[in-house]
Amino acid sequence: MERRDKINYYLDLAEVVAHRSTCLRRHYGAVIVKNDEVISTGYVGAPRGRANCSDIGTCIRTELKIPRGERYELCRSVHAEANAIISASRRDMIGASLFLTGMEADTGEYIKNSNSCSMCKRMIINSGIEKVYVRDDKENYRVIEVSSWIEDDESLIGKFGY
């Protein structure tokens, strides 16, 4: 059996973490890694103590027909990237990489053109994370230099979605 490459190994871990997601729309998992050591993980779910959408059986963003990438302030959940960042020390995140895998909740298919939302991008920038690896399918991924999110500041043009 051929040994899995390191990047897909960490993306596989993020995929396993995503299975804990409680969102009715999308399941995301995030893993923060520095110096080949897992620093923290996070998945999509309501804040501790609050009912998850999977428990309630409804999603307000779906009910309001809000498109992907918009109006996240209405979402009950904390995103996978945010939960991973919350669980880590900033000194451990400086220079680290974040591995992100997202799947459609209803089909299990990988989310096409997946990316962090604008709020998560801001948190990733401030955390000191340098690279984000986003899974496109079981073998392929994109590498995003976080510095590109600073240079290409989408908040200046009012861009919706991702």
N, C-alpha and C positions, 0 to 999 in steps of 0.2 A: 504494500500500500504506500502510495506517495504521500510524503509529509506535506501538510497544509502550509501555505506561505503565511508569514506572520500577520500581515495586514488582514487577510481574510479570516485568520484565526480570531483576531479581535473583533472583526465584523460579525463573525459567527457568535461570539459571546454577546454582542449587542443584540443579535437576533433572539437569542435565548432570553435575555433580559426583557425584550419586547413582549414576550408571551405573558408577562405579568401585567401588561397594560389593561386598563379598565375602560378605555375610550370605546365608544360604539362605532366610531368612524375609522380611526387609524391606530395601529399599534407601533409605537416607536420604542427603541431601546438605545441607550447611550452608554458608552464605556470610556472613561478617561484613563489614559495610559501615559506614564512617564518613565523613561529609562527601563523599558520592558517590564514594568510593574503596573498592575491595575490599581489605580488610585481610588476610583469610585464608579458606581453604576447608577443609572436612573431609568425609569420608565414613565409613561404617561398615566397619571392618576390624580384623583381629587386630593386636596390637602388632607393631612392626617386628621382623622376624626369626622370628616365630612363623608357623606354618601357618594359613592362613585356612580358615574352614568350607567355602568353595567348593573349596578344595584337598583337604580331608579328605573331603568329601562327606557330612558329617553335622552336625547341630546338637544339642547336648546338651539345650537347652531344649525342642526339639521331641520328642526321645526321651523326656524326662521329662514331657511334656504340660503344660508350664508356660504359663499364659495370658499374653497380651500385657500388658505393663506390670508384670510381677512377676518377682522373683528374678534381677535383672540381674547380680548378683554371680557367677552361674554362666555368664554369656555370655563367649565367647572374645574378642569384639570390643570395640573402643573406639568409642563412638557418634560420629556425625557432629559434633554440637555440641562434644563434648569434644575431638575432633581439631582442629576449627577454633580453639578456645580455646587449645589447647596450642601452636598454630603462630603465635599472635599475641602482641604485647606488651600488657600490661595498660593502659598509657597510651594505646594505640591503641583499646582496647575501651571505655574509659570514655565513655559517651554514645552508643555505637554501636548498630546494629541487627543482628539475626541473622535470616537468611532460611532457612527450613527446608522442604524438600520430601521427602515419603516416598512410596514406591510398594511395592506387594506384589511380592515377588520372582517369584512364580509366574505372576501375571497382568499385571503392569505397571500395575494400577489404582492410583489415588491412595488412600492409607490414610485411611479414614474417621475423623473426630474425632482426627486425629493431634495429638500434643503431645510435649513433651520429658518424659522420665522424671524421677522425683524426684531422682536423682543429677545429671542434666544441669541440672535447674532450679537446684540449689545452686551448680553451677559457673558458670552464667550469671549468677546473682545476684552472686556474688563477683567475677566478671570486670569488672563495671561496665556491661555491656550494658543498655540501657534498654528496647528493644522487640524482640519476636520476631514475625515474620510467618510464618504457617504456611499452606501451600497446601492448599486443599480440593479444587480441580479446576483445570483449565487457566486459568481466568479469575478464580476466587474464592479468597479467603484470609481469614484472621482476623488481627487485630493484638492482641497480648498485651502489656500494660504489665508489665514485670518486677516493678515495685513491687507488683502484685497478688499475686504469688507470695510476697512477704514478708508482706503483710497477711493473706492466706489461707493460713496455714502448714499444709499438709496433713499434715506429719509429726506434728502434735499430736493428730490424730484417728486415726492408723493407717490411712489410706486406701490401698487397694491399686490398682494399675493407674493408668490415666489416661483 
